[in-house]
């Protein structure tokens, strides 16, 4: 499994029906959170919450914070 990090990439993976799960940081911009939560609910994709963008960045293996990320299967 791998992560696609950021609002644009997460939205793209949801729209392409590739996201297995979406991770969202509670301290991200509320407007971004609202949009992605509605999309996840509409597509029945589970959401996992992290407390901070920094924590989510670490989870994704990057050195900066991340507002959201989509977990997708490894590409072949």
PDB file of N, H, CA, C and O in Angstrom:
ATOM      1  N   UNK A   1       0.835  -1.183   0.000  1.00  0.00           N
ATOM      2  CA  UNK A   1       0.000   0.000   0.000  1.00  0.00           C
ATOM      3  C   UNK A   1       0.881   1.248   0.000  1.00  0.00           C
ATOM      4  O   UNK A   1       2.003   1.238   0.506  1.00  0.00           O
ATOM      5  N   UNK A   2       0.354   2.303  -0.570  1.00  0.00           N
ATOM      6  H   UNK A   2      -0.558   2.311  -0.982  1.00  0.00           H
ATOM      7  CA  UNK A   2       1.095   3.560  -0.595  1.00  0.00           C
ATOM      8  C   UNK A   2       0.143   4.733  -0.388  1.00  0.00           C
ATOM      9  O   UNK A   2      -1.073   4.605  -0.532  1.00  0.00           O
ATOM     10  N   UNK A   3       0.725   5.871  -0.048  1.00  0.00           N
ATOM     11  H   UNK A   3       1.713   5.975   0.070  1.00  0.00           H
ATOM     12  CA  UNK A   3      -0.062   7.077   0.196  1.00  0.00           C
ATOM     13  C   UNK A   3       0.069   8.041  -0.973  1.00  0.00           C
ATOM     14  O   UNK A   3       1.144   8.196  -1.554  1.00  0.00           O
ATOM     15  N   UNK A   4      -1.039   8.684  -1.306  1.00  0.00           N
ATOM     16  H   UNK A   4      -1.912   8.558  -0.834  1.00  0.00           H
ATOM     17  CA  UNK A   4      -1.032   9.855  -2.189  1.00  0.00           C
ATOM     18  C   UNK A   4      -1.389  11.009  -1.273  1.00  0.00           C
ATOM     19  O   UNK A   4      -2.483  11.050  -0.710  1.00  0.00           O
ATOM     20  N   UNK A   5      -0.461  11.951  -1.123  1.00  0.00           N
ATOM     21  H   UNK A   5       0.428  11.918  -1.581  1.00  0.00           H
ATOM     22  CA  UNK A   5      -0.571  12.995  -0.111  1.00  0.00           C
ATOM     23  C   UNK A   5      -1.064  14.314  -0.699  1.00  0.00           C
ATOM     24  O   UNK A   5      -0.681  14.698  -1.804  1.00  0.00           O
ATOM     25  N   UNK A   6      -1.912  14.994   0.052  1.00  0.00           N
ATOM     26  H   UNK A   6      -2.224  14.682   0.949  1.00  0.00           H
ATOM     27  CA  UNK A   6      -2.389  16.315  -0.329  1.00  0.00           C
ATOM     28  C   UNK A   6      -3.840  16.286  -0.776  1.00  0.00           C
ATOM     29  O   UNK A   6      -4.375  15.239  -1.141  1.00  0.00           O
ATOM     30  N   UNK A   7      -4.459  17.449  -0.741  1.00  0.00           N
ATOM     31  H   UNK A   7      -4.024  18.299  -0.445  1.00  0.00           H
ATOM     32  CA  UNK A   7      -5.883  17.550  -1.071  1.00  0.00           C
ATOM     33  C   UNK A   7      -6.163  17.178  -2.522  1.00  0.00           C
ATOM     34  O   UNK A   7      -7.112  16.444  -2.800  1.00  0.00           O
ATOM     35  N   UNK A   8      -5.347  17.678  -3.450  1.00  0.00           N
ATOM     36  H   UNK A   8      -4.577  18.275  -3.224  1.00  0.00           H
ATOM     37  CA  UNK A   8      -5.586  17.392  -4.867  1.00  0.00           C
ATOM     38  C   UNK A   8      -5.413  15.913  -5.173  1.00  0.00           C
ATOM     39  O   UNK A   8      -6.244  15.312  -5.853  1.00  0.00           O
ATOM     40  N   UNK A   9      -4.324  15.324  -4.665  1.00  0.00           N
ATOM     41  H   UNK A   9      -3.649  15.812  -4.112  1.00  0.00           H
ATOM     42  CA  UNK A   9      -4.075  13.902  -4.922  1.00  0.00           C
ATOM     43  C   UNK A   9      -5.136  13.020  -4.264  1.00  0.00           C
ATOM     44  O   UNK A   9      -5.578  12.031  -4.849  1.00  0.00           O
ATOM     45  N   UNK A  10      -5.541  13.383  -3.042  1.00  0.00           N
ATOM     46  H   UNK A  10      -5.181  14.186  -2.566  1.00  0.00           H
ATOM     47  CA  UNK A  10      -6.557  12.607  -2.330  1.00  0.00           C
ATOM     48  C   UNK A  10      -7.872  12.660  -3.096  1.00  0.00           C
ATOM     49  O   UNK A  10      -8.521  11.632  -3.289  1.00  0.00           O
ATOM     50  N   UNK A  11      -8.266  13.848  -3.532  1.00  0.00           N
ATOM     51  H   UNK A  11      -7.738  14.683  -3.375  1.00  0.00           H
ATOM     52  CA  UNK A  11      -9.504  14.001  -4.301  1.00  0.00           C
ATOM     53  C   UNK A  11      -9.434  13.189  -5.592  1.00  0.00           C
ATOM     54  O   UNK A  11     -10.394  12.514  -5.963  1.00  0.00           O
ATOM     55  N   UNK A  12      -8.301  13.260  -6.266  1.00  0.00           N
ATOM     56  H   UNK A  12      -7.521  13.809  -5.965  1.00  0.00           H
ATOM     57  CA  UNK A  12      -8.118  12.529  -7.520  1.00  0.00           C
ATOM     58  C   UNK A  12      -8.258  11.023  -7.305  1.00  0.00           C
ATOM     59  O   UNK A  12      -8.911  10.343  -8.097  1.00  0.00           O
ATOM     60  N   UNK A  13      -7.654  10.501  -6.249  1.00  0.00           N
ATOM     61  H   UNK A  13      -7.124  11.053  -5.605  1.00  0.00           H
ATOM     62  CA  UNK A  13      -7.726   9.060  -5.969  1.00  0.00           C
ATOM     63  C   UNK A  13      -9.157   8.633  -5.621  1.00  0.00           C
ATOM     64  O   UNK A  13      -9.590   7.542  -5.992  1.00  0.00           O
ATOM     65  N   UNK A  14      -9.882   9.493  -4.910  1.00  0.00           N
ATOM     66  H   UNK A  14      -9.530  10.379  -4.608  1.00  0.00           H
ATOM     67  CA  UNK A  14     -11.287   9.192  -4.605  1.00  0.00           C
ATOM     68  C   UNK A  14     -12.117   9.178  -5.882  1.00  0.00           C
ATOM     69  O   UNK A  14     -12.922   8.272  -6.093  1.00  0.00           O
ATOM     70  N   UNK A  15     -11.923  10.175  -6.726  1.00  0.00           N
ATOM     71  H   UNK A  15     -11.269  10.911  -6.554  1.00  0.00           H
ATOM     72  CA  UNK A  15     -12.699  10.268  -7.966  1.00  0.00           C
ATOM     73  C   UNK A  15     -12.390   9.116  -8.914  1.00  0.00           C
ATOM     74  O   UNK A  15     -13.249   8.705  -9.695  1.00  0.00           O
ATOM     75  N   UNK A  16     -11.169   8.595  -8.850  1.00  0.00           N
ATOM     76  H   UNK A  16     -10.472   8.928  -8.216  1.00  0.00           H
ATOM     77  CA  UNK A  16     -10.782   7.460  -9.697  1.00  0.00           C
ATOM     78  C   UNK A  16     -11.090   6.118  -9.034  1.00  0.00           C
ATOM     79  O   UNK A  16     -10.753   5.062  -9.570  1.00  0.00           O
ATOM     80  N   UNK A  17     -11.727   6.166  -7.877  1.00  0.00           N
ATOM     81  H   UNK A  17     -12.001   7.023  -7.443  1.00  0.00           H
ATOM     82  CA  UNK A  17     -12.123   4.956  -7.142  1.00  0.00           C
ATOM     83  C   UNK A  17     -10.919   4.086  -6.762  1.00  0.00           C
ATOM     84  O   UNK A  17     -11.009   2.859  -6.749  1.00  0.00           O
ATOM     85  N   UNK A  18      -9.791   4.740  -6.453  1.00  0.00           N
ATOM     86  H   UNK A  18      -9.718   5.737  -6.464  1.00  0.00           H
ATOM     87  CA  UNK A  18      -8.584   4.003  -6.067  1.00  0.00           C
ATOM     88  C   UNK A  18      -8.328   4.039  -4.563  1.00  0.00           C
ATOM     89  O   UNK A  18      -7.581   3.210  -4.044  1.00  0.00           O
ATOM     90  N   UNK A  19      -8.937   4.987  -3.860  1.00  0.00           N
ATOM     91  H   UNK A  19      -9.544   5.660  -4.281  1.00  0.00           H
ATOM     92  CA  UNK A  19      -8.671   5.152  -2.426  1.00  0.00           C
ATOM     93  C   UNK A  19      -9.351   4.048  -1.617  1.00  0.00           C
ATOM     94  O   UNK A  19     -10.551   3.810  -1.759  1.00  0.00           O
ATOM     95  N   UNK A  20      -8.576   3.386  -0.775  1.00  0.00           N
ATOM     96  H   UNK A  20      -7.602   3.580  -0.659  1.00  0.00           H
ATOM     97  CA  UNK A  20      -9.101   2.357   0.123  1.00  0.00           C
ATOM     98  C   UNK A  20      -9.553   3.015   1.421  1.00  0.00           C
ATOM     99  O   UNK A  20     -10.553   2.631   2.028  1.00  0.00           O
ATOM    100  N   UNK A  21      -8.774   4.027   1.824  1.00  0.00           N
ATOM    101  H   UNK A  21      -7.962   4.339   1.331  1.00  0.00           H
ATOM    102  CA  UNK A  21      -9.017   4.721   3.082  1.00  0.00           C
ATOM    103  C   UNK A  21      -8.407   6.109   2.952  1.00  0.00           C
ATOM    104  O   UNK A  21      -7.428   6.295   2.230  1.00  0.00           O
ATOM    105  N   UNK A  22      -8.985   7.085   3.651  1.00  0.00           N
ATOM    106  H   UNK A  22      -9.781   6.934   4.238  1.00  0.00           H
ATOM    107  CA  UNK A  22      -8.457   8.450   3.613  1.00  0.00           C
ATOM    108  C   UNK A  22      -8.090   8.883   5.024  1.00  0.00           C
ATOM    109  O   UNK A  22      -8.863   8.693   5.962  1.00  0.00           O
ATOM    110  N   UNK A  23      -6.913   9.463   5.166  1.00  0.00           N
ATOM    111  H   UNK A  23      -6.285   9.617   4.403  1.00  0.00           H
ATOM    112  CA  UNK A  23      -6.435   9.993   6.437  1.00  0.00           C
ATOM    113  C   UNK A  23      -6.579  11.504   6.404  1.00  0.00           C
ATOM    114  O   UNK A  23      -6.208  12.150   5.424  1.00  0.00           O
ATOM    115  N   UNK A  24      -7.125  12.070   7.487  1.00  0.00           N
ATOM    116  H   UNK A  24      -7.427  11.545   8.283  1.00  0.00           H
ATOM    117  CA  UNK A  24      -7.341  13.517   7.551  1.00  0.00           C
ATOM    118  C   UNK A  24      -6.807  14.043   8.887  1.00  0.00           C
ATOM    119  O   UNK A  24      -7.058  13.458   9.940  1.00  0.00           O
ATOM    120  N   UNK A  25      -6.070  15.153   8.827  1.00  0.00           N
ATOM    121  H   UNK A  25      -5.867  15.629   7.971  1.00  0.00           H
ATOM    122  CA  UNK A  25      -5.557  15.800  10.041  1.00  0.00           C
ATOM    123  C   UNK A  25      -6.616  16.737  10.598  1.00  0.00           C
ATOM    124  O   UNK A  25      -7.201  17.531   9.862  1.00  0.00           O
ATOM    125  N   UNK A  26      -6.858  16.642  11.895  1.00  0.00           N
ATOM    126  H   UNK A  26      -6.383  15.997  12.492  1.00  0.00           H
ATOM    127  CA  UNK A  26      -7.889  17.469  12.536  1.00  0.00           C
ATOM    128  C   UNK A  26      -7.554  18.963  12.499  1.00  0.00           C
ATOM    129  O   UNK A  26      -8.456  19.798  12.563  1.00  0.00           O
ATOM    130  N   UNK A  27      -6.263  19.309  12.395  1.00  0.00           N
ATOM    131  H   UNK A  27      -5.530  18.631  12.342  1.00  0.00           H
ATOM    132  CA  UNK A  27      -5.897  20.724  12.402  1.00  0.00           C
ATOM    133  C   UNK A  27      -5.751  21.313  10.992  1.00  0.00           C
ATOM    134  O   UNK A  27      -5.210  22.407  10.833  1.00  0.00           O
ATOM    135  N   UNK A  28      -6.224  20.602   9.984  1.00  0.00           N
ATOM    136  H   UNK A  28      -6.663  19.713  10.113  1.00  0.00           H
ATOM    137  CA  UNK A  28      -6.188  21.115   8.609  1.00  0.00           C
ATOM    138  C   UNK A  28      -7.302  22.144   8.422  1.00  0.00           C
ATOM    139  O   UNK A  28      -8.177  22.289   9.275  1.00  0.00           O
ATOM    140  N   UNK A  29      -7.256  22.849   7.304  1.00  0.00           N
ATOM    141  H   UNK A  29      -6.544  22.731   6.611  1.00  0.00           H
ATOM    142  CA  UNK A  29      -8.254  23.865   6.972  1.00  0.00           C
ATOM    143  C   UNK A  29      -9.653  23.229   6.974  1.00  0.00           C
ATOM    144  O   UNK A  29      -9.894  22.267   6.244  1.00  0.00           O
ATOM    145  N   UNK A  30     -10.567  23.758   7.785  1.00  0.00           N
ATOM    146  H   UNK A  30     -10.371  24.540   8.377  1.00  0.00           H
ATOM    147  CA  UNK A  30     -11.920  23.175   7.892  1.00  0.00           C
ATOM    148  C   UNK A  30     -12.661  23.063   6.558  1.00  0.00           C
ATOM    149  O   UNK A  30     -13.443  22.132   6.364  1.00  0.00           O
ATOM    150  N   UNK A  31     -12.424  23.998   5.641  1.00  0.00           N
ATOM    151  H   UNK A  31     -11.789  24.754   5.799  1.00  0.00           H
ATOM    152  CA  UNK A  31     -13.102  23.927   4.334  1.00  0.00           C
ATOM    153  C   UNK A  31     -12.617  22.727   3.535  1.00  0.00           C
ATOM    154  O   UNK A  31     -13.405  22.060   2.865  1.00  0.00           O
ATOM    155  N   UNK A  32     -11.307  22.452   3.608  1.00  0.00           N
ATOM    156  H   UNK A  32     -10.666  22.994   4.152  1.00  0.00           H
ATOM    157  CA  UNK A  32     -10.762  21.288   2.914  1.00  0.00           C
ATOM    158  C   UNK A  32     -11.290  20.006   3.545  1.00  0.00           C
ATOM    159  O   UNK A  32     -11.660  19.059   2.851  1.00  0.00           O
ATOM    160  N   UNK A  33     -11.317  19.995   4.865  1.00  0.00           N
ATOM    161  H   UNK A  33     -11.017  20.764   5.430  1.00  0.00           H
ATOM    162  CA  UNK A  33     -11.805  18.809   5.584  1.00  0.00           C
ATOM    163  C   UNK A  33     -13.257  18.524   5.197  1.00  0.00           C
ATOM    164  O   UNK A  33     -13.614  17.386   4.892  1.00  0.00           O
ATOM    165  N   UNK A  34     -14.085  19.563   5.212  1.00  0.00           N
ATOM    166  H   UNK A  34     -13.795  20.487   5.460  1.00  0.00           H
ATOM    167  CA  UNK A  34     -15.509  19.389   4.911  1.00  0.00           C
ATOM    168  C   UNK A  34     -15.709  18.784   3.524  1.00  0.00           C
ATOM    169  O   UNK A  34     -16.512  17.868   3.346  1.00  0.00           O
ATOM    170  N   UNK A  35     -14.976  19.301   2.552  1.00  0.00           N
ATOM    171  H   UNK A  35     -14.324  20.045   2.697  1.00  0.00           H
ATOM    172  CA  UNK A  35     -15.111  18.810   1.169  1.00  0.00           C
ATOM    173  C   UNK A  35     -14.730  17.333   1.076  1.00  0.00           C
ATOM    174  O   UNK A  35     -15.451  16.543   0.466  1.00  0.00           O
ATOM    175  N   UNK A  36     -13.613  16.963   1.672  1.00  0.00           N
ATOM    176  H   UNK A  36     -13.027  17.605   2.167  1.00  0.00           H
ATOM    177  CA  UNK A  36     -13.134  15.586   1.541  1.00  0.00           C
ATOM    178  C   UNK A  36     -14.012  14.629   2.344  1.00  0.00           C
ATOM    179  O   UNK A  36     -14.232  13.496   1.916  1.00  0.00           O
ATOM    180  N   UNK A  37     -14.515  15.059   3.493  1.00  0.00           N
ATOM    181  H   UNK A  37     -14.337  15.980   3.841  1.00  0.00           H
ATOM    182  CA  UNK A  37     -15.396  14.212   4.301  1.00  0.00           C
ATOM    183  C   UNK A  37     -16.681  13.914   3.534  1.00  0.00           C
ATOM    184  O   UNK A  37     -17.148  12.775   3.527  1.00  0.00           O
ATOM    185  N   UNK A  38     -17.257  14.931   2.887  1.00  0.00           N
ATOM    186  H   UNK A  38     -16.878  15.856   2.893  1.00  0.00           H
ATOM    187  CA  UNK A  38     -18.476  14.713   2.100  1.00  0.00           C
ATOM    188  C   UNK A  38     -18.217  13.745   0.946  1.00  0.00           C
ATOM    189  O   UNK A  38     -19.042  12.877   0.659  1.00  0.00           O
ATOM    190  N   UNK A  39     -17.075  13.899   0.290  1.00  0.00           N
ATOM    191  H   UNK A  39     -16.406  14.604   0.522  1.00  0.00           H
ATOM    192  CA  UNK A  39     -16.740  13.015  -0.821  1.00  0.00           C
ATOM    193  C   UNK A  39     -16.559  11.576  -0.336  1.00  0.00           C
ATOM    194  O   UNK A  39     -17.031  10.635  -0.975  1.00  0.00           O
ATOM    195  N   UNK A  40     -15.881  11.415   0.784  1.00  0.00           N
ATOM    196  H   UNK A  40     -15.498  12.179   1.303  1.00  0.00           H
ATOM    197  CA  UNK A  40     -15.683  10.073   1.353  1.00  0.00           C
ATOM    198  C   UNK A  40     -17.016   9.437   1.741  1.00  0.00           C
ATOM    199  O   UNK A  40     -17.239   8.252   1.494  1.00  0.00           O
ATOM    200  N   UNK A  41     -17.898  10.227   2.347  1.00  0.00           N
ATOM    201  H   UNK A  41     -17.717  11.190   2.547  1.00  0.00           H
ATOM    202  CA  UNK A  41     -19.204   9.702   2.744  1.00  0.00           C
ATOM    203  C   UNK A  41     -20.001   9.280   1.518  1.00  0.00           C
ATOM    204  O   UNK A  41     -20.637   8.226   1.522  1.00  0.00           O
ATOM    205  N   UNK A  42     -19.970  10.092   0.477  1.00  0.00           N
ATOM    206  H   UNK A  42     -19.454  10.949   0.474  1.00  0.00           H
ATOM    207  CA  UNK A  42     -20.715   9.777  -0.743  1.00  0.00           C
ATOM    208  C   UNK A  42     -20.199   8.500  -1.412  1.00  0.00           C
ATOM    209  O   UNK A  42     -20.970   7.728  -1.982  1.00  0.00           O
ATOM    210  N   UNK A  43     -18.875   8.294  -1.333  1.00  0.00           N
ATOM    211  H   UNK A  43     -18.249   8.921  -0.870  1.00  0.00           H
ATOM    212  CA  UNK A  43     -18.266   7.138  -1.987  1.00  0.00           C
ATOM    213  C   UNK A  43     -18.062   5.952  -1.033  1.00  0.00           C
ATOM    214  O   UNK A  43     -17.524   4.918  -1.429  1.00  0.00           O
ATOM    215  N   UNK A  44     -18.490   6.106   0.211  1.00  0.00           N
ATOM    216  H   UNK A  44     -18.927   6.946   0.532  1.00  0.00           H
ATOM    217  CA  UNK A  44     -18.349   5.059   1.241  1.00  0.00           C
ATOM    218  C   UNK A  44     -16.899   4.636   1.470  1.00  0.00           C
ATOM    219  O   UNK A  44     -16.594   3.450   1.598  1.00  0.00           O
ATOM    220  N   UNK A  45     -16.018   5.627   1.518  1.00  0.00           N
ATOM    221  H   UNK A  45     -16.266   6.590   1.414  1.00  0.00           H
ATOM    222  CA  UNK A  45     -14.603   5.376   1.813  1.00  0.00           C
ATOM    223  C   UNK A  45     -14.363   5.757   3.271  1.00  0.00           C
ATOM    224  O   UNK A  45     -14.673   6.878   3.674  1.00  0.00           O
ATOM    225  N   UNK A  46     -13.810   4.830   4.072  1.00  0.00           N
ATOM    226  H   UNK A  46     -13.558   3.919   3.745  1.00  0.00           H
ATOM    227  CA  UNK A  46     -13.584   5.146   5.488  1.00  0.00           C
ATOM    228  C   UNK A  46     -12.537   6.240   5.690  1.00  0.00           C
ATOM    229  O   UNK A  46     -11.607   6.388   4.897  1.00  0.00           O
ATOM    230  N   UNK A  47     -12.713   7.005   6.775  1.00  0.00           N
ATOM    231  H   UNK A  47     -13.469   6.885   7.419  1.00  0.00           H
ATOM    232  CA  UNK A  47     -11.788   8.080   7.130  1.00  0.00           C
ATOM    233  C   UNK A  47     -11.111   7.722   8.447  1.00  0.00           C
ATOM    234  O   UNK A  47     -11.763   7.287   9.396  1.00  0.00           O
ATOM    235  N   UNK A  48      -9.793   7.912   8.491  1.00  0.00           N
ATOM    236  H   UNK A  48      -9.263   8.265   7.720  1.00  0.00           H
ATOM    237  CA  UNK A  48      -9.049   7.801   9.744  1.00  0.00           C
ATOM    238  C   UNK A  48      -8.549   9.199  10.078  1.00  0.00           C
ATOM    239  O   UNK A  48      -8.006   9.897   9.222  1.00  0.00           O
ATOM    240  N   UNK A  49      -8.737   9.599  11.324  1.00  0.00           N
ATOM    241  H   UNK A  49      -9.178   9.033  12.019  1.00  0.00           H
ATOM    242  CA  UNK A  49      -8.356  10.938  11.753  1.00  0.00           C
ATOM    243  C   UNK A  49      -7.032  10.903  12.496  1.00  0.00           C
ATOM    244  O   UNK A  49      -6.772   9.989  13.279  1.00  0.00           O
ATOM    245  N   UNK A  50      -6.189  11.914  12.246  1.00  0.00           N
ATOM    246  H   UNK A  50      -6.400  12.657  11.611  1.00  0.00           H
ATOM    247  CA  UNK A  50      -4.981  12.123  13.045  1.00  0.00           C
ATOM    248  C   UNK A  50      -5.122  13.489  13.708  1.00  0.00           C
ATOM    249  O   UNK A  50      -5.865  14.344  13.226  1.00  0.00           O
ATOM    250  N   UNK A  51      -4.418  13.691  14.799  1.00  0.00           N
ATOM    251  H   UNK A  51      -3.814  12.997  15.191  1.00  0.00           H
ATOM    252  CA  UNK A  51      -4.556  14.946  15.539  1.00  0.00           C
ATOM    253  C   UNK A  51      -3.922  16.133  14.819  1.00  0.00           C
ATOM    254  O   UNK A  51      -4.474  17.233  14.821  1.00  0.00           O
ATOM    255  N   UNK A  52      -2.759  15.906  14.202  1.00  0.00           N
ATOM    256  H   UNK A  52      -2.310  15.013  14.201  1.00  0.00           H
ATOM    257  CA  UNK A  52      -2.054  17.033  13.594  1.00  0.00           C
ATOM    258  C   UNK A  52      -1.576  16.704  12.185  1.00  0.00           C
ATOM    259  O   UNK A  52      -1.429  15.540  11.813  1.00  0.00           O
ATOM    260  N   UNK A  53      -1.337  17.763  11.408  1.00  0.00           N
ATOM    261  H   UNK A  53      -1.457  18.709  11.710  1.00  0.00           H
ATOM    262  CA  UNK A  53      -0.793  17.590  10.066  1.00  0.00           C
ATOM    263  C   UNK A  53       0.624  17.023  10.140  1.00  0.00           C
ATOM    264  O   UNK A  53       1.029  16.240   9.281  1.00  0.00           O
ATOM    265  N   UNK A  54       1.372  17.419  11.165  1.00  0.00           N
ATOM    266  H   UNK A  54       1.042  18.055  11.863  1.00  0.00           H
ATOM    267  CA  UNK A  54       2.727  16.894  11.348  1.00  0.00           C
ATOM    268  C   UNK A  54       2.690  15.379  11.550  1.00  0.00           C
ATOM    269  O   UNK A  54       3.474  14.645  10.949  1.00  0.00           O
ATOM    270  N   UNK A  55       1.779  14.927  12.394  1.00  0.00           N
ATOM    271  H   UNK A  55       1.142  15.523  12.882  1.00  0.00           H
ATOM    272  CA  UNK A  55       1.631  13.497  12.675  1.00  0.00           C
ATOM    273  C   UNK A  55       1.264  12.730  11.396  1.00  0.00           C
ATOM    274  O   UNK A  55       1.785  11.642  11.153  1.00  0.00           O
ATOM    275  N   UNK A  56       0.381  13.291  10.594  1.00  0.00           N
ATOM    276  H   UNK A  56      -0.042  14.175  10.792  1.00  0.00           H
ATOM    277  CA  UNK A  56      -0.012  12.631   9.347  1.00  0.00           C
ATOM    278  C   UNK A  56       1.155  12.587   8.369  1.00  0.00           C
ATOM    279  O   UNK A  56       1.346  11.591   7.672  1.00  0.00           O
ATOM    280  N   UNK A  57       1.931  13.660   8.316  1.00  0.00           N
ATOM    281  H   UNK A  57       1.776  14.469   8.882  1.00  0.00           H
ATOM    282  CA  UNK A  57       3.124  13.664   7.467  1.00  0.00           C
ATOM    283  C   UNK A  57       4.075  12.545   7.841  1.00  0.00           C
ATOM    284  O   UNK A  57       4.605  11.860   6.966  1.00  0.00           O
ATOM    285  N   UNK A  58       4.297  12.352   9.136  1.00  0.00           N
ATOM    286  H   UNK A  58       3.866  12.908   9.847  1.00  0.00           H
ATOM    287  CA  UNK A  58       5.163  11.258   9.608  1.00  0.00           C
ATOM    288  C   UNK A  58       4.588   9.900   9.215  1.00  0.00           C
ATOM    289  O   UNK A  58       5.322   9.009   8.790  1.00  0.00           O
ATOM    290  N   UNK A  59       3.281   9.748   9.359  1.00  0.00           N
ATOM    291  H   UNK A  59       2.684  10.473   9.705  1.00  0.00           H
ATOM    292  CA  UNK A  59       2.624   8.492   8.991  1.00  0.00           C
ATOM    293  C   UNK A  59       2.855   8.178   7.510  1.00  0.00           C
ATOM    294  O   UNK A  59       3.036   7.022   7.127  1.00  0.00           O
ATOM    295  N   UNK A  60       2.845   9.230   6.690  1.00  0.00           N
ATOM    296  H   UNK A  60       2.699  10.168   7.002  1.00  0.00           H
ATOM    297  CA  UNK A  60       3.027   9.054   5.247  1.00  0.00           C
ATOM    298  C   UNK A  60       4.498   8.951   4.843  1.00  0.00           C
ATOM    299  O   UNK A  60       4.811   8.695   3.681  1.00  0.00           O
ATOM    300  N   UNK A  61       5.389   9.149   5.800  1.00  0.00           N
ATOM    301  H   UNK A  61       5.134   9.357   6.744  1.00  0.00           H
ATOM    302  CA  UNK A  61       6.820   9.040   5.518  1.00  0.00           C
ATOM    303  C   UNK A  61       7.407  10.267   4.847  1.00  0.00           C
ATOM    304  O   UNK A  61       8.383  10.162   4.105  1.00  0.00           O
ATOM    305  N   UNK A  62       6.815  11.442   5.103  1.00  0.00           N
ATOM    306  H   UNK A  62       6.022  11.527   5.706  1.00  0.00           H
ATOM    307  CA  UNK A  62       7.368  12.672   4.538  1.00  0.00           C
ATOM    308  C   UNK A  62       7.809  13.597   5.670  1.00  0.00           C
ATOM    309  O   UNK A  62       7.382  13.439   6.814  1.00  0.00           O
ATOM    310  N   UNK A  63       8.663  14.558   5.346  1.00  0.00           N
ATOM    311  H   UNK A  63       9.011  14.687   4.417  1.00  0.00           H
ATOM    312  CA  UNK A  63       9.260  15.439   6.362  1.00  0.00           C
ATOM    313  C   UNK A  63       8.429  16.682   6.661  1.00  0.00           C
ATOM    314  O   UNK A  63       8.816  17.491   7.504  1.00  0.00           O
ATOM    315  N   UNK A  64       7.314  16.844   5.995  1.00  0.00           N
ATOM    316  H   UNK A  64       7.000  16.187   5.310  1.00  0.00           H
ATOM    317  CA  UNK A  64       6.449  18.010   6.215  1.00  0.00           C
ATOM    318  C   UNK A  64       5.056  17.534   6.613  1.00  0.00           C
ATOM    319  O   UNK A  64       4.726  16.356   6.481  1.00  0.00           O
ATOM    320  N   UNK A  65       4.252  18.465   7.097  1.00  0.00           N
ATOM    321  H   UNK A  65       4.520  19.422   7.204  1.00  0.00           H
ATOM    322  CA  UNK A  65       2.892  18.115   7.478  1.00  0.00           C
ATOM    323  C   UNK A  65       2.024  17.850   6.257  1.00  0.00           C
ATOM    324  O   UNK A  65       2.325  18.296   5.150  1.00  0.00           O
ATOM    325  N   UNK A  66       0.944  17.116   6.482  1.00  0.00           N
ATOM    326  H   UNK A  66       0.699  16.753   7.381  1.00  0.00           H
ATOM    327  CA  UNK A  66      -0.006  16.826   5.407  1.00  0.00           C
ATOM    328  C   UNK A  66      -1.422  16.980   5.949  1.00  0.00           C
ATOM    329  O   UNK A  66      -1.726  16.494   7.039  1.00  0.00           O
ATOM    330  N   UNK A  67      -2.285  17.649   5.201  1.00  0.00           N
ATOM    331  H   UNK A  67      -2.039  18.044   4.316  1.00  0.00           H
ATOM    332  CA  UNK A  67      -3.661  17.828   5.622  1.00  0.00           C
ATOM    333  C   UNK A  67      -4.469  16.547   5.451  1.00  0.00           C
ATOM    334  O   UNK A  67      -5.324  16.212   6.270  1.00  0.00           O
ATOM    335  N   UNK A  68      -4.168  15.837   4.353  1.00  0.00           N
ATOM    336  H   UNK A  68      -3.473  16.110   3.687  1.00  0.00           H
ATOM    337  CA  UNK A  68      -4.886  14.598   4.075  1.00  0.00           C
ATOM    338  C   UNK A  68      -4.077  13.728   3.142  1.00  0.00           C
ATOM    339  O   UNK A  68      -3.169  14.193   2.453  1.00  0.00           O
ATOM    340  N   UNK A  69      -4.429  12.445   3.136  1.00  0.00           N
ATOM    341  H   UNK A  69      -5.166  12.067   3.696  1.00  0.00           H
ATOM    342  CA  UNK A  69      -3.749  11.489   2.262  1.00  0.00           C
ATOM    343  C   UNK A  69      -4.680  10.327   1.980  1.00  0.00           C
ATOM    344  O   UNK A  69      -5.496   9.950   2.821  1.00  0.00           O
ATOM    345  N   UNK A  70      -4.550   9.765   0.790  1.00  0.00           N
ATOM    346  H   UNK A  70      -3.887  10.071   0.107  1.00  0.00           H
ATOM    347  CA  UNK A  70      -5.340   8.595   0.410  1.00  0.00           C
ATOM    348  C   UNK A  70      -4.444   7.374   0.431  1.00  0.00           C
ATOM    349  O   UNK A  70      -3.336   7.406  -0.103  1.00  0.00           O
ATOM    350  N   UNK A  71      -4.911   6.308   1.037  1.00  0.00           N
ATOM    351  H   UNK A  71      -5.812   6.282   1.471  1.00  0.00           H
ATOM    352  CA  UNK A  71      -4.207   5.031   1.013  1.00  0.00           C
ATOM    353  C   UNK A  71      -4.704   4.276  -0.212  1.00  0.00           C
ATOM    354  O   UNK A  71      -5.904   4.053  -0.374  1.00  0.00           O
ATOM    355  N   UNK A  72      -3.766   3.886  -1.071  1.00  0.00           N
ATOM    356  H   UNK A  72      -2.792   4.067  -0.939  1.00  0.00           H
ATOM    357  CA  UNK A  72      -4.138   3.170  -2.295  1.00  0.00           C
ATOM    358  C   UNK A  72      -3.300   1.909  -2.431  1.00  0.00           C
ATOM    359  O   UNK A  72      -2.234   1.804  -1.824  1.00  0.00           O
ATOM    360  N   UNK A  73      -3.775   0.943  -3.228  1.00  0.00           N
ATOM    361  H   UNK A  73      -4.641   1.028  -3.720  1.00  0.00           H
ATOM    362  CA  UNK A  73      -2.974  -0.255  -3.443  1.00  0.00           C
ATOM    363  C   UNK A  73      -1.699   0.100  -4.209  1.00  0.00           C
ATOM    364  O   UNK A  73      -1.660   1.092  -4.937  1.00  0.00           O
ATOM    365  N   UNK A  74      -0.662  -0.715  -4.041  1.00  0.00           N
ATOM    366  H   UNK A  74      -0.693  -1.521  -3.450  1.00  0.00           H
ATOM    367  CA  UNK A  74       0.559  -0.491  -4.805  1.00  0.00           C
ATOM    368  C   UNK A  74       0.260  -0.603  -6.288  1.00  0.00           C
ATOM    369  O   UNK A  74      -0.455  -1.506  -6.722  1.00  0.00           O
ATOM    370  N   UNK A  75       0.808   0.313  -7.055  1.00  0.00           N
ATOM    371  H   UNK A  75       1.389   1.047  -6.702  1.00  0.00           H
ATOM    372  CA  UNK A  75       0.597   0.276  -8.509  1.00  0.00           C
ATOM    373  C   UNK A  75       1.472  -0.785  -9.103  1.00  0.00           C
ATOM    374  O   UNK A  75       2.619  -0.964  -8.692  1.00  0.00           O
ATOM    375  N   UNK A  76       0.943  -1.481 -10.059  1.00  0.00           N
ATOM    376  H   UNK A  76       0.012  -1.336 -10.393  1.00  0.00           H
ATOM    377  CA  UNK A  76       1.676  -2.591 -10.664  1.00  0.00           C
ATOM    378  C   UNK A  76       2.522  -2.117 -11.830  1.00  0.00           C
ATOM    379  O   UNK A  76       3.209  -2.920 -12.461  1.00  0.00           O
TER     380      UNK A  76
END
